[in-house]
């Protein structure tokens, strides 16, 4: 069954307090659960591949959380910053750039220069290649 077919089977109901809930047949729910498990397994395989690929290039492997964020479409600088649990403002100050500049780098509105990548990598305490490949 396709995802579209599964979603057509869903029914929306409202509880007495106004909360919306979705009902699915158990078979549809189980298929969705399996799809999620398969996607997680695929993501783990990609993380292993990514780690080996970076290792081959002489870099330390990316943490799984960073790889997962990349798979969700985040840009590398943002993924590494969030993995380090650093705010944009803090990283921008440490890298001696403006928060707006960092935001533009994270969204792809601006390209990362080698010099800026060096500053960001140093501020985050990660190998330059982790940041530079976003350039």
Secondary structure, DSSP 8 states (H G I E B T S, - for coil): --HHHHHHH-EEEE-TTS-EEEE--HHHHHHHHHHHHHHHHHHHHHHHHHHHHHHHTTS----HHHHHHHHTT--HHHHHHHHTT--HHHHHHHHTS-HHHHHHHHHTSS---HHHHHHHHHHHTS-HHHHHTT-
